[in-house]
Amino acid sequence: MALLGLGTLGRSFGLVAANRGVKTDGIYGLIRHPAYTGYLIAYLGYVAENPSLPNITLLAVSTAFQLVRIGEEERVLRGDERYRAYARRVRFRLVPYVY
């Protein structure tokens, strides 16, 4: 899922939150941040296979940072009417029917 999301972004991917265009096709029609969903699935799989307090802590910390990044990206993108319309249409950020 992460590779699908990042592959769709192409040159729109960046390390700093910025409006590089609004992607709405493919997997982005289901959730707004599929690359982060892919990371979360991978992290959860690793922790399920290797359960330990340090791994669970790392999962919690990395997920918290991803949620902050999602918030920052959306804060920047909310200035774009196309993104606001997209966000109204695609309600879930990370996990369909959950968040």
N, C-alpha and C positions, 0 to 999 in steps of 0.2 A: 504494500500500500504506500509506503514512504517513497519508493522509487517511482511508482505510478504518479503520485502527487508531484514529486520534484521534476519528473520527466515532462509533465504537462506544463509546469512553470517555465521550463527552459531558461531563457535569459532574464526572466522576471524574478528569479531567485536572487536573494541578497542577504547579507548578514545583518544589516541595519533596516529597521522597519521603514518602508517608503512605498509610495504608490507607483508601482511599475506596471500598472494595468490590472484590470479585474478579470480573473479567470472564472468562468461559469460553466464550462462544458465538461463532459466526462464525469469523473468522480467528484468534481467540484459541484455538480448538480445535486449531490446527496449530502455532503458535509463541506464546511468552509475551509477546513484545515486538514486535508487527508494525509499530508506528509507527517504531521504531528501524530495523527492516529496510527500511522504505520510505526513510528518510533515507539509509541505507547504499547502497541501489540508486541513488538520485539522485546521491549523491556520487561513486559509482563511474562512473556514466554521464558526469558532468561531467568527471571526470579522464580518462576514455577519449577524450572529444571534445577535451579541452584538456590534453594531457599536458605537464607541466612539473614541475620540482623543487618550486617553491612549492605547486603544487596537490597533488602527492603528499604533501608534508609536511602540508598542511592536512587532507587526507584521513586521514592517520595520526593526527594530533593529535585531530581531531574524533571519530574512531572510538574512540580511547583514552578520551576523556571520556564517550562514550556507554556504553562498557563499564563505566566506574566508576559511572555513573548506574544502569545495570541492576543492578549489584551492590548499590548502596545501596537501591534500590527492593525488591529481593528480600530484603535483610536485614530491612527493616521488615515486609514481608509474611509472612515465615516465622513470625511470631508468630501467624498466623491458620491454624487447622487446615484451613479450606477452601482456602487457598492452598497449603498443603503437599500436600493431596490432588491439587489441580490440577497442581502441579509434578511430582508422580509420574506423572500421566497424560499431561501434555504436556511431554516431556523437553527439547525444544529451545527455547532462549531467543530466538535471532536468525535463524538459518539452519537450515531443516529438515535433519536428518541430519548436521549439521556442528557447530553450537554452539547 
